[in-house]
Amino acid sequence: MSEEQNPDAYFKGRGAQINTHNRFLKQRVVQEHMEVIDEPFLQNEKTEIIQTHPKTIINKVESPDLRGLSMNPYQGCEHGCIYCYARNAHEYWGFSAGLDFERKIIVKMNAPELLEKELSNPRHQPEPIMFSGNTDCYQPQERKLELTRKMLQVLLKFRHPASMITKNSLILRDLDVLKEMAEHRLVHVMVSITGLDEKMRMKLEPRTATYKNRLATVRELAKANIPVGVMVAPIIPGINSHEVADVVAAAAEAGAKSAGYTIVRLNGQIGEIFKDWLEKNFPDRAAKVWNQICECHGGKVNDSRWGVRMRGEGQVASAIKQLFHLAVQKHGLNRDEFEFNLVDFNPNAGKAQLRLF
């Protein structure tokens, strides 16, 4: 049943419409026998901020197709992207991958201090850090907390390289820091743009920047000489797959120099969350979309096979790949590979700063 057919059953402004069971918990709260309940089932619909103070901030990614370093000042994400692979990580915190992921945001309050401490470690070897490898570092809470901005300032001070990916135009707030990093070849930005249809975006990624604003963000970054590309990700057959060429064209026109893509995969609890969303929003094509996703991943929606999990296989995946590469070639993207500056890293930057006082 769609939102228009039954508005009372739909959480507007959220991607997920259910809270799936956390596989690490033995018990769960459910609503049964509604006829004997005198009051509405209590559920907090507001965003809750949970402050934490972890011991480390830089993570080593061991996946064969995603090697490197990453850091995430936030866990959980208000953007509410229905397909987000990071949803499953919320279960490690005792929450659901569904609505909890969007409404219970874990904030690593000491992230900038931790980053400075870890970069000061004599054993640290400089290599680009993915910022963020999990949830968006420019999600709504960043406007007030400014953890990402402070971490960028630490990276600049140490002359340490980082790559960034976001779908929020808030990144333009930090143009001053990013411009200086770019002058030293210390930063590369990818803006995630999944389509151009605003009605679809509001269902697929309800609290993200509009596609128009994301393209404007690409344009402003390029104008500031900050290396910028676009991620057309994830591509979902029957949902946004028909827009791939148009997104690449718009990105190139805005000044992007590179582009990448992935095909959606629905691991863990995301399969249940996505299927519920699909049936509520697009009942007329839900089965077809689901089957096409399965066709891309060997008959299943949950694909963890290294090397093929992000690109898929089969006729549908091959058609998407061909469409993407033709568009990239047509618009002259991916001609040059960006090289980060690793030689100017200064592990003593923190100590030098202290000596000033």
N, C-alpha and C positions, 0 to 999 in steps of 0.2 A: 504494500500500500504506500503511495507516495505522500510527501509532505502536504501537498495540496489537498489530497483526499482526506487526510486525517491529521490536521495540524497539531492536535493535542498530544499525539504520540511521537512527535518529532522535536528533538532538542535543537532549536535554531541557534546558529552560531557555533555549533560543534560538528566535528566530523563524525566521530563514533556516536552511535545511538544506543549502545549497550555497554555494560561492564562485564567482560568475560571473566570466568573464574581464573584465579591465580593458581597455577599448577603447583606452586610450592606451599599452598595453604590447604589444610585438611577440611576446614569448614568454610561456608559461605553464607551470606545473607541473601535470601530470596523473598519474593512477594508471591504468596499463595493464598487462596480462599479470599479473594477480594470482598466477597459479599459479607464477611463478618468483620471487616475493618471499618471503623467509624471515621478515621482520619486518613488523609492521604499518606501514602508511603513516604516517609521522610527521606529526602535526598538533597544534599547540599550542591546546588548548581553553580555556586560562585567558585572562582579560582582561589585555591589555597596555596600560600607560599610556605615552604618548609625549608628552614635554614639549616645548613650542615657545614661542618668544618673538617673536610677530609685531610688525609696525610700526604697525598700525592695528587698531581693534576695532569701530568703527562703520561699517556698510555701507549704502550707498544702494541701495535696491531700485527698479529701473527698470521692472518689469513693469507694464503698464497697469492691471491689476486688483489690484496689490499695492504701490502706491507708498508710499514712506516710508523709515524708517531701521530697521535691525535690528542686533543684536549677539549673538554666540554664543561663550561662553567655552569650549565643548566642540565638537569635531567627531567624529562617530561617536556611538553611543548604546547603552548596555547594555540599555535597555528592550526592544530587539529587536522592535519593532512591524513586522510583516511587510510592511505596505503603505507604509512611510515614504518620502516623496518625497526626503528628505535623503540616502538611501542613495547616489544617483548622485554626490553631491558627494565621496564618499570616493575616487572614482577619481582625482580631481585630486591626491590625496596619494600615489598609487601603489598603492592598496589595492583590494580587491574591494568591490562594493556589497552582497555577501552576508554571510557569516559575519564577514568582516573588519570590517564596519561595526559589529558588536556586540562584537567582541573586541579591536579596536585603537582605543583612545580617545585622540584628540589633545587635549591640554589646553593652553590658552593661559594660561600661568602669570602673565604680566604684564598680564592683562586689566584689573584694577582700576586700575593705574597708567596704562595707556593711555587708559582712559575719562576719568580726571581730566585728563590732558593734552589730550585732544581737546575736552572741555567748556570748557577754559580758553582755547581758541583764539578770538580776537576775531571770527573769521569764522563761527563756529558759530552757526547759527540754531536756536532751540529748537523741536522738534516731537517728538511721542511716539516713543520708540524701542521697537520690538518686541523682546521679551526672552523667548524666543529665536525668531528667524525660521526657524531650521533644526532643530537638535536640542534636546532638553529641557534647560533650564538647571538643573533639579533632578534630574538623573539620579544614580545611586548614588554616583559619585565626589564629588559636591558635598557629601555628608555629611562627608567628611574635608577636602576642599580649601577649601570655603567661598568660592569665587570669586564666586558669584552674590550671596551675602550682602554681600561687600565692595563689589561693584559697586552694589548697592542703597544702601549707605551713601554712596557717592560721589554717586549721583543725588539723594539727600536733601540732602546738603550743598550741592549746586549748585541745588537746587530745580528739577530737570529731570524732566519727565514720562516715564513708560514704561508700556507695556502688557505683560502677561505671559501666557504660556500654558504649562500643565504638566499632566501626568497623575500627578504624584507628590505625596503628602501631606507631603513634606519641606518644602514651602513654609511650613507652619505654624511651623517653627522660627524664621522671620523675621517673625513677627507684630508684634514690637515696632517694626521698621523700617517695615513696610508700614502699620501703623496711623498712624504719624506722617506718612508720605507721603500717606495717604488724607485726613488732616486738611487737607492743602494741595491736594487734588484732583490729585495727581501720579501716581496709579497706578490701573490697572484690570486685573483678573485674569480669565482664562478658564480653566476647568478642563475638560480634554478627557475626555469620557465616551462611549465607543463602544457601550455596551450595559449590561445588568444580569446577564447569564449568566456566572458565574465560570468555568465549564468552557470556554466559548468564549474568555474573556479570556486564560486560561492558554496557549492555543494562538496567539491573535492578537497578544497583547502580553505575553509571558511574564514579564518582569521589572518590570512596572509595579505601582503600588499597586492594591489590589483596588477594585472598583467601590464597595463599601460604604465604604471609606476615602476615596475621592474625593468621595462625597456628603457624608461627614462633614467633609471639607475645605471644601467649599462652605458648609456650615452654620457652621463656625467663622469663616470669612472674613466671611460675612454678619453674624454676631453681633458681629464686631469693627468693623463699619461700613466694611468694605473693599469697594468696588464689585466684584461678582463675577457672572460669567455662565458658561454651559456651551457647549462646542463638541461637537456630536454629529458627530464627524468622525474618519475618513471613514465614510460610509454605504456598505456593500457589499451589493448585492442578493443575497438568498439566504443571507447570513451574519448580518448584524445589522439589516437594513432593517425587520424586523418589530417591532423594539424602540424605534423612534424616538419614538412617542407616550409610551411608558412612561418613557423617559429624561427627556423634557421635563417630564413630570408630577413625577417624583422630584426633578429639579433645582429646579423651582418650589417644591416643598414644603420643600426644604432652604434656600431663601432666595435663589436665583439671580434676577437681575432681567432677564437677557438670555440669548439662545440663538442659536447659528448652526450651520450644517452645511455639509459638502461631500460630494460623491460621489467615491468612489475612482477614481483614474486611475493607470495603471501605466506610467509613462514610463521610458525607458532600460532598464536591466537589471532594474528592479523587476518587469516582466512575467514574465521567466523565473523569478525568485526566488519570486514569488507563485504562479505556476502549479505549480511544484514542490511548494510548501507545500500548495496546494489539493488536489492529487492524492494527497498522502501522508496528509492529515488527513480529507478528505471525498471519497473516490473515488466515492461514490454520487451526489453532486451537483456534482462539479467542472465537468463540461461545461455544466450549466445555469447555474451562477454565472458562469462565464467568458463565456458567450454574453450574459447579461444585462448584464454590464459593457460588453461590446462594443456592445450596443444603446444604451447611454447616451452613447457617444462616436463616433457615426457609423460603427459597424462595426469600430472598433479599440479596444484597451485603452489605447493611448498617445495622449493628447489634449493638445495644447499650444495650442489655440485660445483667444485672449484672450476673456474674457467668458462662455464656455461650459465651459471646461475643469474648473471646480470644481463646476458645477451639473449639467452634462450636458444631454442633450436626448432627445426620444422619449418613448414611453409609460411606460417604467419610471422615468425621471427625473422625469417629470411627476407620477406617482403619489407618489413620495417627497416631492417639493416640496409637494404638496397636503397630505399627511399631516403634514409638519413644521409648515407654517403654521397648520393647523387646531389642532394641539396648542399652539403658541405663543399663538394667540389665546384658546384655552380657558383657559389658565393665566395669562393677563395678562402675558406677557413682552414685552420689546422696546417698551415703551410710551414710555420716555424714553431719549434718546440721551445718553450720558455725554460731558461736555465737560472736557477737560484744562485745567489752569491753565498758561498759557504766559507770563504776565506777571511771575511772581516769579523767573524764571531769573536766577541770579547767576554770570556767567562769572568773577568775581573771587573766588569762594569759596575757591579753592585758595590764592590769595595771602593772603587774610585769615587763613587757617589758619596759614600760615607766619609771619605777623607776631606770632602769639601766642608764638612761641619766640624 
